[in-house]
Amino acid sequence: MYDLAIINGKVYRNQVFQSMNIYVEGEKIVDMSSGFLPAHTVIDANHLEVLPGMIDPHVHFELDLGWIKSVDDFASGSDAAIHGGVTSIIDFLEPVDNEIDLERVFYERLEQAKKATVDYSFHATIKNPKCDLEVFVKKMMSLGMYTLKLFTTYSDSNRRTYDKDIYTLLKLSHQYRFLLLVHAEDDDLIILNPSFTYQDLPISRPRLSETQEALKLAQYVRETQGYLYMVHLSSGKTLQKLIEQYADILHTHFFVESCPQYFTFNEEKLTSKQGHLYTFAPPLRPEEDQKILHHLIHHIDTIGTDHCAFMKKDKLKEKLSEIPLGIGGVEFSLPMMRKHVGDLVIDKMSLHVGRIQGLKHKGHIEIGYDADLVINHPIDHQILAHHGTCDYTVYQNMKVHGKPLIVIRRGHVVLDQGVLVKNPGQWIEGGPIHD
């Protein structure tokens, strides 16, 4: 007799919905069948959708900027995630420049994450390194991380990593099969004018800075055959140029992540009275870019939210330099993106993330995989409430598609008809990138 059965559902596998029943033993999917088999607990999905648990590869819980901290910790951020059908997240370690500090910040972050009710992994983060890069990479992998983030900008806060080290890291990524995550903006084109207001954000961080940096990095990837993952691509023009010039490495060595905010809004939002609330980096782009993103959605590998929430009072500042950049979004990424582009986004938020990020048993409904499942009502509805700590959401009153009713994480029901069922998440060890 199985521990858990989910019956009568329309199960999403291989890009189609299939009528089948799922059987769980412990934390794993152990059988899938059209027949009815005995189980201690039976959940009748009653012709609802059964989706894989979503994986958000890009969140910032408890992000400490030195002068302000993002308001969702691992507890409240997890709660919001679960309401959105997200069962796993990947957060970031504090940027460091040597392997000794890397180990220290890893264990500090691990302690913070014990409050999580989703499963969690971390991206190591490097800044302007002052160490042997191969030693750094080996230390990272020994800690169970195979993803390393760097910035090509933020030289003002000493977070920038320069081209010589990026090139070395790409060669190492080919050798050790880890994934190099890059925040790609040309630092020389960033304008940090203290007189800028929030409306000047697209001038401060222009579209060209993203496009030029992305194309330069793609050339480095082609030369080294390393593995690079571009986080939060904001510009349809950037994606267009990558497709035109580097189609040979896209989806195999150069991976692209974008975010729901770039599909939902454009830079006109920054001219409104509430424009302060739409400030993040990279910023919103012109409507033309937004339309191109929709058109080229098939060329985007994954969707992450870059969830980094701050209170309204902290965003409502006049000077750009006083505004913490970031918004919340982990709760609404799946229903918002399905409203925009339909079912094809499901794999971009589950299967593709698991494969690209080296999470072996996540993101797919298959025997032997973790029993991370979302029983979802496929209805259009309006966002009228949100969870987490933040006192606003940019998605308020918007129409979306799909509402998670029951969320199962490793065989445990963690959301039951909209009610959270507290159960601790666990650390997910990463692995080498999959071909």
SEDOSE-628401 format. One record per atom (N, C-alpha, C): residue in one letter; x negated, y, z negated. Coordinates in pm, whole numbers, padded with zeros to 5 digits, always signed. Example, Ala and Ser with C-alpha at 12.3 -4.5 7.8 and 13.67 -1.06 7.14 Angstrom:
<rs>
A-01319-00569-00780A-01230-00450-00780A-01320-00330-00780S-01285-00225-00708S-01367-00106-00714S-01290+00003-00787
</rs>
This chain:
<rs>
M-00085-00120+00000M+00000+00000+00000M-00088+00124+00000Y-00061+00216+00090Y-00140+00337+00102Y-00103+00437-00008D-00195+00531-00034D-00166+00634-00134D-00062+00734-00085L-00071+00772+00042L+00013+00879+00095L+00049+00850+00240A+00173+00876+00276A+00217+00866+00414A+00285+00996+00455I+00253+01045+00573I+00324+01159+00632I+00395+01104+00754I+00526+01102+00750I+00603+01034+00854I+00690+01132+00932N+00729+01089+01051N+00824+01162+01137N+00774+01298+01183G+00645+01320+01180G+00591+01449+01221G+00546+01450+01366K+00533+01568+01422K+00474+01587+01555K+00328+01624+01531V+00238+01527+01551V+00098+01539+01510V+00016+01598+01625Y-00062+01701+01593Y-00144+01767+01695Y-00279+01697+01705R-00300+01630+01819R-00426+01562+01848R-00455+01572+01997N-00580+01595+02031N-00621+01599+02172N-00537+01697+02253Q-00508+01811+02191Q-00442+01925+02256Q-00295+01901+02290V-00237+01797+02233V-00093+01773+02252V-00032+01729+02120F+00101+01742+02111F+00174+01693+01995F+00225+01553+02024Q+00201+01462+01928Q+00241+01322+01943Q+00323+01280+01823S+00425+01198+01846S+00504+01144+01735S+00430+01027+01674M+00385+01043+01551M+00317+00933+01482M+00318+00959+01332N+00286+00857+01258N+00277+00865+01113N+00130+00855+01071I+00096+00926+00964I-00042+00932+00916I-00047+00871+00777Y-00148+00788+00753Y-00162+00719+00625Y-00297+00753+00562V-00291+00784+00434V-00407+00835+00361V-00437+00742+00244E-00564+00712+00228E-00612+00637+00111E-00719+00722+00046G-00699+00760-00080G-00794+00850-00145G-00793+00984-00075E-00908+01022-00021E-00920+01153+00043E-00928+01144+00195K-00917+01025+00250K-00942+01005+00393K-00816+00957+00468I-00811+00991+00595I-00712+00932+00685I-00760+00791+00720V-00675+00692+00696V-00718+00554+00717V-00637+00482+00824D-00522+00538+00861D-00442+00472+00964D-00350+00575+01028M-00317+00551+01154M-00217+00630+01226M-00136+00533+01309S-00004+00544+01300S+00079+00442+01361S+00217+00498+01392S+00283+00437+01489S+00422+00472+01515S+00516+00395+01423G+00461+00294+01356G+00540+00215+01263G+00541+00275+01123F+00628+00221+01038F+00640+00269+00901F+00576+00168+00806L+00474+00214+00734L+00399+00130+00643L+00420+00178+00500P+00414+00090+00402P+00444+00130+00263P+00336+00222+00205A+00379+00318+00123A+00288+00411+00057A+00349+00455-00076H+00263+00487-00171H+00310+00533-00302H+00385+00666-00291T+00335+00756-00209T+00400+00885-00187T+00428+00901-00039V+00550+00938-00007V+00589+00957+00133V+00638+01100+00152I+00581+01168+00249I+00626+01302+00286I+00690+01292+00424D+00819+01326+00430D+00891+01321+00556D+00875+01456+00626A+00794+01459+00731A+00771+01585+00802A+00890+01624+00890N+00982+01533+00912N+01112+01563+00972N+01098+01646+01100H+01014+01597+01190H+00994+01660+01321H+00925+01796+01315L+00866+01829+01201L+00782+01948+01192L+00644+01918+01252E+00567+02023+01274E+00431+02004+01323E+00340+01955+01211V+00249+01866+01246V+00142+01826+01154V+00010+01866+01221L-00055+01966+01163L-00178+02021+01219L-00297+01981+01134P-00418+01979+01191P-00537+01964+01106P-00551+02086+01017G-00608+02069+00899G-00638+02183+00815G-00732+02278+00887M-00701+02406+00882M-00786+02504+00949M-00915+02526+00872I-01021+02561+00944I-01150+02594+00882I-01183+02737+00922D-01193+02826+00826D-01233+02964+00856D-01384+02972+00840P-01457+02989+00951P-01604+02986+00944P-01667+03117+00902H-01583+03218+00865H-01640+03351+00843H-01556+03427+00741V-01587+03409+00613V-01519+03486+00508V-01624+03545+00414H-01583+03653+00346H-01669+03717+00247H-01590+03733+00117F-01595+03630+00031F-01535+03638-00101F-01643+03688-00199E-01602+03776-00288E-01695+03831-00388E-01821+03888-00324L-01805+03957-00213L-01921+04019-00147L-01961+04144-00223D-02082+04146-00272D-02133+04260-00348D-02218+04348-00257L-02167+04468-00229L-02240+04563-00144L-02332+04655-00224G-02339+04631-00354G-02422+04717-00439G-02341+04828-00502W-02259+04896-00422W-02178+05007-00473W-02029+04971-00482I-01992+04856-00425I-01854+04808-00433I-01854+04660-00400K-01753+04589-00450K-01743+04445-00427K-01609+04414-00361S-01607+04320-00265S-01480+04281-00203S-01389+04221-00310V-01258+04244-00296V-01167+04221-00410V-01121+04077-00424D-01131+03996-00319D-01093+03856-00333D-01213+03774-00379D-01197+03709-00495D-01299+03613-00535D-01265+03477-00476F-01337+03374-00514F-01312+03243-00454F-01177+03185-00496A-01124+03229-00609A-00992+03182-00652A-00881+03248-00570S-00877+03380-00571S-00769+03449-00500S-00783+03434-00349G-00906+03435-00299G-00927+03414-00156G-00881+03276-00112S-00907+03174-00195S-00861+03038-00165S-00709+03032-00161D-00646+03096-00257D-00499+03093-00262D-00440+03153-00134A-00494+03266-00090A-00447+03327+00034A-00472+03234+00152A-00590+03172+00154A-00624+03082+00264A-00526+02966+00274I-00495+02905+00162I-00406+02789+00162I-00268+02827+00215H-00218+02944+00177H-00089+02990+00229H-00091+03002+00381G-00210+03019+00439G-00222+03029+00583G-00261+02899+00651G-00262+02788+00578G-00298+02660+00638G-00447+02636+00651V-00527+02717+00581V-00673+02702+00582V-00714+02616+00463T-00781+02504+00490T-00821+02413+00383T-00970+02415+00355S-01048+02479+00444S-01193+02490+00424S-01239+02627+00471I-01338+02681+00402I-01397+02809+00442I-01549+02798+00439I-01613+02885+00517I-01758+02899+00507I-01789+03044+00472D-01850+03064+00359D-01888+03196+00310D-02039+03213+00332F-02095+03318+00277F-02234+03354+00304F-02312+03371+00175L-02439+03333+00179L-02528+03365+00069L-02576+03509+00082E-02617+03565-00028E-02677+03698-00027E-02802+03696+00063P-02821+03799+00148P-02940+03802+00234P-03069+03805+00153V-03165+03721+00192V-03295+03716+00124V-03405+03710+00229D-03528+03738+00185D-03640+03740+00281D-03743+03631+00255N-03713+03536+00164N-03807+03428+00136N-03733+03306+00082E-03800+03190+00087E-03734+03064+00052E-03712+03049-00099I-03792+03115-00182I-03771+03105-00327I-03640+03173-00366D-03618+03293-00313D-03492+03362-00341D-03374+03289-00277L-03398+03223-00165L-03290+03147-00100L-03234+03042-00196E-03321+02968-00260E-03275+02865-00353E-03200+02928-00471R-03251+03039-00520R-03185+03107-00634R-03043+03151-00597V-03028+03220-00482V-02895+03272-00447V-02800+03159-00408F-02854+03047-00361F-02768+02932-00331F-02699+02883-00457Y-02776+02864-00563Y-02716+02812-00687Y-02627+02916-00755E-02658+03042-00739E-02570+03146-00792E-02435+03144-00719R-02439+03131-00588R-02315+03128-00510R-02235+03002-00538L-02305+02892-00555L-02238+02765-00586L-02160+02777-00716E-02216+02848-00813E-02147+02869-00940E-02022+02955-00922Q-02033+03061-00843Q-01917+03146-00816Q-01806+03068-00746A-01843+02978-00657A-01744+02908-00573A-01670+02799-00647K-01709+02767-00769K-01640+02662-00844K-01492+02695-00868K-01456+02823-00853K-01316+02863-00869K-01231+02832-00747A-01293+02791-00638A-01221+02772-00511A-01126+02654-00518T-01012+02669-00450T-00918+02557-00434T-00918+02506-00291V-00994+02570-00203V-01025+02513-00071V-01164+02451-00079D-01198+02368+00018D-01335+02320+00028D-01421+02431+00088Y-01550+02430+00057Y-01632+02544+00094Y-01774+02501+00129S-01831+02576+00221S-01971+02563+00257S-02028+02704+00265F-02158+02714+00285F-02222+02846+00293F-02312+02854+00415H-02320+02975+00469H-02425+03009+00564H-02539+03073+00485A-02660+03021+00499A-02776+03094+00447A-02787+03225+00525T-02843+03328+00462T-02855+03459+00528T-02995+03514+00504I-03059+03554+00612I-03196+03604+00604I-03199+03753+00640K-03292+03825+00581K-03310+03967+00615K-03459+03994+00630N-03497+04065+00732N-03633+04112+00754N-03735+04023+00682P-03752+03898+00727P-03823+03797+00648P-03969+03830+00617K-04010+03787+00498K-04149+03801+00452K-04199+03664+00407C-04189+03567+00496C-04224+03430+00460C-04253+03351+00587D-04300+03229+00569D-04315+03136+00680D-04175+03088+00718L-04132+03117+00840L-03993+03089+00879L-03962+02940+00882E-04060+02858+00917E-04036+02714+00917E-04016+02662+00775V-04091+02714+00682V-04072+02677+00540V-03933+02719+00493F-03889+02839+00533F-03756+02888+00497F-03649+02793+00552V-03662+02755+00679V-03563+02667+00742V-03559+02531+00673K-03675+02476+00641K-03677+02345+00573K-03614+02353+00435K-03637+02462+00364K-03572+02480+00233K-03421+02487+00250M-03375+02563+00348M-03231+02575+00376M-03169+02438+00400M-03231+02358+00486M-03175+02226+00518M-03179+02134+00397S-03282+02147+00314S-03290+02062+00194S-03177+02092+00097L-03121+02214+00107L-03008+02253+00022L-02874+02217+00085G-02875+02154+00201G-02752+02110+00265G-02688+02212+00357M-02766+02310+00403M-02715+02413+00494M-02789+02404+00627Y-02712+02404+00736Y-02769+02399+00870Y-02721+02519+00953T-02681+02624+00886T-02642+02748+00954T-02712+02864+00884L-02768+02954+00966L-02847+03065+00913L-02804+03194+00983K-02759+03291+00905K-02714+03417+00961K-02823+03524+00950L-02828+03608+01056L-02913+03727+01051L-02840+03844+01115F-02892+03963+01092F-02838+04087+01148F-02942+04148+01241T-02896+04197+01356T-02986+04274+01442T-02973+04423+01416T-02893+04460+01316T-02872+04599+01279T-02883+04611+01126Y-02838+04725+01073Y-02848+04757+00930Y-02994+04772+00885S-03076+04833+00970S-03213+04863+00929S-03215+04962+00814D-03109+05042+00800D-03101+05142+00692D-03097+05075+00556S-03049+04951+00548S-03045+04877+00421S-03141+04759+00422N-03235+04759+00516N-03340+04657+00526N-03284+04516+00551R-03166+04509+00611R-03108+04379+00644R-03142+04332+00785R-03196+04420+00866R-03223+04384+01005R-03338+04283+01016T-03320+04187+01106T-03428+04097+01145T-03468+04133+01288Y-03597+04140+01312Y-03647+04194+01439Y-03672+04082+01541D-03687+04124+01668D-03685+04030+01780D-03789+03918+01769K-03908+03950+01726K-04012+03847+01717K-03967+03732+01626D-03910+03766+01511D-03864+03663+01418D-03739+03591+01472I-03653+03664+01541I-03536+03600+01601I-03580+03495+01701Y-03677+03529+01783Y-03726+03436+01884Y-03784+03310+01818T-03861+03331+01712T-03918+03217+01638T-03808+03130+01579L-03706+03194+01522L-03595+03118+01462L-03518+03040+01567L-03502+03097+01686L-03435+03023+01792L-03515+02900+01834K-03646+02913+01841K-03728+02797+01873K-03717+02690+01763L-03714+02736+01639L-03696+02642+01527L-03558+02576+01530S-03456+02652+01574S-03321+02594+01581S-03315+02482+01685H-03391+02496+01791H-03401+02387+01889H-03471+02265+01828Q-03576+02290+01753Q-03654+02180+01694Q-03576+02107+01586Y-03506+02183+01499Y-03441+02122+01382Y-03289+02112+01396R-03234+02160+01509R-03091+02147+01540R-03001+02213+01434F-03043+02332+01392F-02954+02413+01310F-02897+02526+01395L-02801+02598+01342L-02730+02701+01416L-02767+02838+01362L-02811+02926+01450L-02846+03063+01412L-02727+03154+01438L-02667+03206+01331L-02556+03299+01341L-02610+03441+01351V-02554+03520+01442V-02607+03655+01462V-02495+03759+01465H-02511+03860+01380H-02434+03984+01392H-02509+04067+01495A-02448+04080+01615A-02521+04134+01730A-02477+04278+01761E-02558+04373+01720E-02545+04512+01760E-02686+04568+01776D-02707+04644+01881D-02836+04708+01905D-02852+04822+01806D-02943+04804+01712D-02958+04902+01604D-02997+05040+01655D-03067+05045+01767D-03111+05174+01821D-02995+05257+01875L-02881+05192+01899L-02764+05264+01950L-02663+05299+01841I-02690+05256+01718I-02601+05288+01605I-02631+05430+01557I-02527+05509+01537I-02542+05647+01493I-02481+05660+01353L-02565+05686+01255L-02517+05701+01116L-02516+05850+01080N-02422+05921+01136N-02409+06065+01112N-02328+06088+00984P-02383+06152+00883P-02311+06168+00757P-02182+06250+00768S-02166+06324+00878S-02044+06403+00895S-01931+06322+00961F-01960+06200+01008F-01859+06121+01077F-01743+06087+00983T-01622+06090+01037T-01504+06040+00967T-01472+05900+01018Y-01368+05840+00961Y-01330+05706+01004Y-01294+05704+01153Q-01246+05814+01208Q-01210+05819+01348Q-01332+05809+01440D-01449+05835+01385D-01573+05830+01464D-01638+05693+01465L-01575+05595+01404L-01637+05463+01394L-01675+05405+01532P-01590+05417+01637P-01632+05366+01768P-01750+05441+01829I-01772+05565+01786I-01891+05640+01831I-02013+05594+01752S-01993+05573+01623S-02103+05527+01537S-02155+05391+01579R-02062+05301+01615R-02100+05165+01653R-02039+05135+01791P-02100+05188+01899P-02039+05181+02033P-02037+05040+02090R-01945+05022+02184R-01931+04893+02251R-02062+04849+02317L-02133+04942+02376L-02258+04910+02445L-02359+04845+02352S-02358+04883+02224S-02454+04825+02130S-02431+04675+02117E-02306+04630+02118E-02276+04488+02110E-02314+04417+02240T-02273+04476+02353T-02296+04411+02482T-02444+04394+02511Q-02522+04501+02494Q-02666+04493+02523Q-02735+04389+02435E-02701+04390+02307E-02766+04297+02215E-02728+04153+02247A-02602+04129+02280A-02556+03993+02311A-02628+03939+02434L-02643+04022+02536L-02709+03977+02659L-02857+03950+02636K-02921+04032+02555K-03062+04009+02522K-03079+03877+02447L-02992+03853+02351L-02998+03730+02273L-02971+03607+02361A-02876+03621+02453A-02847+03510+02543A-02969+03473+02627Q-03044+03572+02668Q-03168+03545+02742Q-03268+03470+02654Y-03278+03511+02528Y-03367+03439+02435Y-03324+03294+02420V-03192+03272+02412V-03141+03135+02399V-03175+03053+02523R-03156+03112+02638R-03188+03040+02763R-03336+03000+02766E-03423+03088+02719E-03567+03061+02723E-03610+02957+02620T-03548+02960+02503T-03589+02872+02393T-03508+02744+02384Q-03388+02744+02447Q-03292+02633+02432Q-03253+02614+02285G-03255+02725+02212G-03208+02722+02075G-03057+02724+02069Y-03005+02732+01945Y-02860+02729+01922Y-02819+02857+01850L-02737+02937+01916L-02696+03066+01860L-02544+03078+01860Y-02494+03134+01753Y-02349+03154+01734Y-02327+03301+01707M-02263+03369+01801M-02238+03513+01788M-02111+03534+01706V-02126+03595+01589V-02010+03618+01504V-01932+03740+01551H-01805+03740+01520H-01709+03850+01543H-01730+03932+01671L-01732+03865+01785L-01734+03939+01912L-01609+04027+01919S-01629+04155+01948S-01519+04251+01944S-01474+04298+02080S-01559+04288+02180S-01537+04352+02309S-01515+04250+02420G-01403+04265+02490G-01380+04181+02606G-01485+04200+02712K-01537+04323+02724K-01643+04351+02822K-01769+04272+02789T-01802+04260+02661T-01917+04180+02621T-01900+04036+02666L-01783+03980+02640L-01757+03841+02678L-01763+03824+02830Q-01708+03919+02902Q-01709+03916+03047Q-01852+03910+03102K-01940+03994+03046K-02080+03997+03090K-02151+03865+03057L-02122+03810+02941L-02183+03682+02904L-02143+03571+03002I-02016+03569+03039I-01967+03469+03133I-02033+03487+03269E-02045+03611+03313E-02104+03639+03445E-02251+03600+03452Q-02325+03623+03343Q-02470+03608+03349Q-02526+03484+03279Y-02447+03426+03188Y-02503+03317+03106Y-02407+03199+03090A-02328+03173+03193A-02232+03062+03187A-02301+02928+03161D-02428+02916+03201D-02499+02788+03187D-02526+02751+03042I-02526+02847+02951I-02556+02814+02810I-02435+02832+02718L-02328+02893+02769L-02209+02911+02684L-02148+02775+02650H-02103+02761+02527H-02036+02640+02474H-02132+02524+02448T-02258+02538+02485T-02356+02432+02457T-02472+02482+02370H-02518+02605+02398H-02627+02664+02320H-02593+02803+02268F-02500+02868+02333F-02457+03002+02290F-02307+02995+02266F-02268+03009+02138F-02128+02996+02100F-02073+03132+02059V-01945+03152+02086V-01883+03282+02061V-01765+03267+01965E-01770+03346+01858E-01659+03360+01764E-01596+03497+01782S-01464+03505+01780S-01396+03633+01770S-01297+03627+01656C-01224+03737+01635C-01139+03750+01516C-00999+03798+01555P-00898+03764+01476P-00760+03804+01507P-00742+03954+01523Q-00817+04035+01447Q-00798+04179+01454Q-00827+04236+01592Y-00921+04175+01664Y-00956+04228+01796Y-00853+04189+01903F-00775+04086+01877F-00665+04049+01965F-00538+04127+01932T-00529+04176+01810T-00405+04235+01761T-00401+04386+01776F-00514+04451+01756F-00520+04598+01754F-00626+04649+01852N-00617+04777+01885N-00725+04843+01958N-00759+04974+01889E-00854+05047+01944E-00910+05161+01870E-00812+05276+01850E-00696+05272+01914E-00594+05374+01887E-00554+05376+01740K-00563+05260+01675K-00528+05253+01531K-00614+05349+01449L-00737+05371+01492L-00828+05457+01416L-00792+05604+01427T-00704+05638+01519T-00660+05778+01532T-00534+05806+01451S-00477+05703+01390S-00354+05722+01313S-00384+05772+01172K-00280+05813+01101K-00296+05862+00964K-00348+05753+00871Q-00317+05628+00903Q-00364+05515+00821Q-00488+05450+00883G-00556+05523+00970G-00671+05467+01039G-00781+05419+00946H-00789+05478+00825H-00891+05434+00728H-00881+05283+00702L-00757+05232+00707L-00734+05093+00668L-00780+04993+00775Y-00814+05043+00892Y-00853+04958+01005Y-01003+04968+01033T-01079+04998+00931T-01223+05016+00948T-01299+04888+00913F-01376+04840+01010F-01462+04722+00991F-01567+04728+01101A-01668+04641+01090A-01777+04642+01189A-01799+04501+01242P-01807+04486+01377P-01789+04590+01478P-01647+04645+01474P-01629+04768+01524P-01498+04831+01516P-01403+04785+01626L-01278+04831+01615L-01182+04808+01722L-01229+04874+01851R-01193+04812+01962R-01237+04857+02093R-01117+04910+02174P-01143+04969+02293P-01033+05020+02376P-00935+04909+02415E-00815+04950+02453E-00711+04855+02492E-00756+04763+02604E-00837+04814+02693E-00889+04732+02803E-00965+04611+02751D-01048+04632+02651D-01123+04521+02590D-01030+04419+02528Q-00928+04468+02460Q-00830+04380+02396Q-00762+04292+02500K-00723+04349+02613K-00657+04272+02719K-00751+04167+02779I-00878+04203+02795I-00975+04108+02850I-00994+03989+02755L-00997+04016+02626L-01010+03907+02528L-00895+03807+02544H-00773+03859+02556H-00658+03771+02575H-00675+03688+02703H-00720+03751+02808H-00733+03684+02937H-00843+03577+02934L-00948+03601+02856L-01063+03511+02854L-01068+03424+02729I-00956+03402+02664I-00952+03327+02539I-01014+03189+02553H-01006+03127+02671H-01062+02992+02690H-01214+02991+02672H-01277+03107+02687H-01423+03114+02676H-01470+03142+02534I-01378+03159+02442I-01413+03181+02301I-01409+03047+02230D-01515+03016+02157D-01525+02883+02095D-01445+02873+01967T-01455+02975+01883T-01391+02967+01751T-01329+03101+01713I-01238+03093+01617I-01179+03212+01556I-01214+03211+01407G-01278+03318+01362G-01301+03340+01219G-01238+03474+01184T-01215+03498+01057T-01144+03622+01021T-01236+03735+00979D-01359+03704+00935D-01444+03805+00872D-01371+03867+00753H-01295+03784+00683H-01215+03830+00569H-01303+03899+00466C-01277+04026+00443C-01356+04105+00348C-01266+04219+00300A-01186+04192+00199A-01077+04281+00160A-01119+04383+00055F-01069+04506+00072F-01089+04613-00024F-00955+04682-00050M-00943+04740-00169M-00818+04807-00206M-00797+04933-00122K-00669+04967-00107K-00631+05084-00026K-00699+05211-00076K-00707+05229-00208K-00766+05352-00263K-00914+05364-00226D-00980+05250-00209D-01122+05253-00173D-01143+05276-00024K-01040+05246+00056K-01049+05268+00200K-01009+05411+00238L-00922+05472+00158L-00867+05603+00194L-00963+05716+00161K-01076+05715+00229K-01176+05821+00215K-01190+05890+00350E-01232+06015+00347E-01243+06092+00472E-01373+06059+00546K-01483+06053+00473K-01613+06030+00536K-01635+05881+00561L-01680+05849+00679L-01704+05710+00716L-01804+05643+00621S-01904+05717+00579S-02008+05662+00492S-01956+05622+00355E-01837+05670+00318E-01778+05639+00187E-01681+05521+00192I-01655+05471+00312I-01554+05366+00330I-01620+05229+00338P-01581+05135+00253P-01631+04998+00268P-01568+04935+00392L-01650+04879+00479L-01600+04824+00605L-01556+04680+00586G-01431+04653+00621G-01379+04517+00610G-01229+04516+00584I-01163+04409+00626I-01021+04389+00599I-00998+04243+00561G-00882+04216+00500G-00841+04078+00474G-00776+04018+00597G-00766+03886+00602G-00703+03824+00718G-00691+03673+00712V-00752+03609+00612V-00758+03463+00612V-00620+03399+00608E-00522+03467+00549E-00388+03409+00536E-00311+03408+00667F-00341+03503+00756F-00256+03520+00874F-00323+03486+01006S-00443+03431+01001S-00516+03407+01125S-00446+03306+01214L-00400+03195+01159L-00336+03092+01241L-00204+03141+01299P-00108+03189+01220P+00019+03232+01280P+00003+03353+01373M-00091+03441+01344M-00111+03556+01430M-00170+03515+01566M-00270+03429+01564M-00333+03388+01688M-00242+03298+01771R-00158+03218+01706R-00064+03137+01784R+00041+03225+01851K+00077+03336+01786K+00168+03430+01849K+00103+03492+01974H-00026+03517+01965H-00097+03578+02077H-00122+03481+02192V-00177+03363+02161V-00229+03277+02269V-00178+03134+02264G-00088+03101+02172G-00027+02969+02171G-00112+02861+02106D-00081+02737+02143D-00138+02621+02074D-00287+02603+02097L-00341+02659+02205L-00482+02635+02234L-00575+02689+02125V-00522+02778+02040V-00606+02832+01934V-00627+02732+01821I-00544+02629+01813I-00553+02534+01701I-00691+02471+01696D-00738+02419+01810D-00872+02356+01812D-00981+02458+01782K-00961+02583+01822K-01062+02687+01797K-01071+02722+01649M-00975+02679+01571M-00976+02706+01427M-00994+02578+01344S-01017+02466+01411S-01030+02340+01338S-01138+02252+01402L-01104+02181+01508L-01196+02087+01571L-01326+02152+01614H-01318+02265+01685H-01440+02330+01734H-01528+02379+01618V-01464+02431+01514V-01541+02481+01400V-01617+02366+01335G-01548+02256+01310G-01614+02142+01247G-01733+02092+01327R-01716+02083+01458R-01823+02030+01543R-01941+02127+01552I-01911+02254+01575I-02018+02352+01595I-02093+02379+01466Q-02019+02383+01355Q-02080+02416+01226Q-02136+02294+01153G-02127+02178+01212G-02188+02059+01153G-02114+02002+01034L-01981+02022+01027L-01899+01966+00919L-01838+01836+00971K-01900+01726+00938K-01876+01599+01006K-01734+01547+00996H-01670+01565+00883H-01541+01499+00859H-01427+01599+00846K-01443+01716+00908K-01343+01821+00897K-01291+01862+01035G-01165+01909+01039G-01113+01976+01156G-01043+01889+01258H-01016+01763+01226H-00957+01674+01325H-00870+01572+01253I-00759+01537+01314I-00674+01430+01260I-00718+01300+01325E-00798+01227+01252E-00858+01105+01305E-00895+01014+01189I-00890+00884+01212I-00928+00787+01109I-01073+00813+01067G-01096+00817+00935G-01228+00842+00880G-01253+00987+00845Y-01168+01077+00895Y-01182+01219+00863Y-01111+01251+00731D-01151+01362+00669D-01082+01407+00549D-00934+01431+00579A-00850+01397+00484A-00706+01418+00500A-00672+01563+00469D-00712+01652+00560D-00680+01795+00553D-00571+01819+00656L-00449+01845+00610L-00333+01847+00698L-00240+01962+00662V-00174+02016+00763V-00079+02126+00744V+00053+02084+00807I+00157+02077+00726I+00292+02054+00777I+00354+02191+00800N+00375+02222+00926N+00400+02358+00970N+00536+02370+01038H+00611+02474+00998H+00740+02501+01062H+00715+02595+01180P+00740+02550+01304P+00706+02632+01421P+00812+02738+01453I+00826+02833+01363I+00924+02939+01382I+00854+03074+01396D+00919+03164+01467D+00875+03304+01467D+00931+03371+01342H+00847+03448+01276H+00895+03519+01157H+00812+03645+01138Q+00853+03726+01043Q+00788+03854+01017Q+00709+03846+00888I+00590+03903+00887I+00509+03905+00765I+00565+04011+00670L+00621+03965+00560L+00682+04056+00463L+00610+04056+00329A+00526+03956+00307A+00451+03947+00181A+00315+03886+00210H+00223+03907+00120H+00091+03845+00136H+00037+03807-00001H-00063+03722+00001H-00123+03671-00123H-00266+03722-00134G-00336+03679-00235G-00469+03734-00260G-00457+03859-00346T-00569+03927-00363T-00578+04040-00456T-00547+04174-00392C-00577+04189-00264C-00568+04319-00198C-00424+04374-00202D-00412+04505-00209D-00280+04568-00220D-00221+04609-00086Y-00279+04564+00024Y-00219+04587+00155Y-00271+04483+00253T-00201+04469+00364T-00252+04392+00477T-00221+04468+00605V-00314+04470+00697V-00293+04538+00825V-00188+04465+00909Y-00151+04344+00869Y-00054+04265+00945Y+00089+04279+00891Q+00110+04367+00796Q+00243+04385+00737Q+00347+04412+00845N+00461+04341+00836N+00580+04358+00922N+00559+04308+01065M+00445+04248+01095M+00422+04198+01231M+00488+04061+01250K+00524+04033+01375K+00584+03904+01410K+00473+03803+01437V+00489+03684+01380V+00390+03577+01399V+00464+03447+01427H+00386+03343+01461H+00447+03213+01493H+00391+03104+01401G+00482+03039+01330G+00445+02925+01248G+00432+02961+01101K+00481+02872+01017K+00477+02895+00872K+00439+02764+00803P+00320+02757+00741P+00284+02636+00666P+00378+02613+00548L+00434+02493+00542L+00525+02457+00432L+00455+02370+00327I+00379+02272+00377I+00303+02183+00289I+00160+02179+00341V+00065+02199+00251V-00077+02192+00288V-00143+02085+00203I-00216+01996+00269I-00283+01885+00203I-00433+01900+00226R-00511+01897+00118R-00656+01910+00128R-00720+01787+00064R-00789+01708+00148R-00847+01581+00104R-00746+01494+00029G-00628+01482+00087G-00526+01394+00031G-00446+01452-00084H-00482+01571-00132H-00410+01636-00241H-00317+01743-00185V-00192+01743-00227V-00101+01850-00188V-00140+01976-00266V-00177+02083-00195V-00219+02207-00260V-00121+02322-00234L-00026+02300-00142L+00085+02393-00122L+00208+02308-00095D+00312+02333-00172D+00435+02255-00158D+00553+02350-00147Q+00604+02366-00025Q+00716+02457+00002Q+00687+02598-00050G+00567+02644-00022G+00530+02779-00059G+00476+02795-00199V+00472+02688-00277V+00423+02694-00416V+00285+02629-00423L+00187+02704-00475L+00053+02650-00487L+00046+02542-00594V-00028+02437-00564V-00054+02330-00660V-00205+02330-00684K-00247+02377-00798K-00390+02398-00823K-00466+02265-00824N-00571+02261-00745N-00658+02144-00740N-00793+02193-00690P-00902+02164-00760P-01030+02223-00723P-01082+02177-00588G-01139+02273-00514G-01208+02239-00390G-01346+02185-00421Q-01419+02150-00317Q-01555+02099-00339Q-01648+02148-00229W-01775+02143-00261W-01881+02184-00169W-01888+02087-00052I-01900+02142+00069I-01917+02062+00189I-02061+02075+00236E-02132+01967+00240E-02268+01972+00292E-02264+01976+00445G-02346+02060+00504G-02353+02071+00649G-02445+01967+00708G-02452+01967+00840G-02542+01874+00910G-02586+01936+01042P-02671+01868+01115P-02721+01918+01243P-02606+01943+01341I-02626+02038+01430I-02524+02071+01527I-02495+01950+01616H-02365+01931+01648H-02324+01819+01735H-02335+01863+01879D-02375+01771+01965D-02371+01797+02110D-02228+01788+02159
</rs>
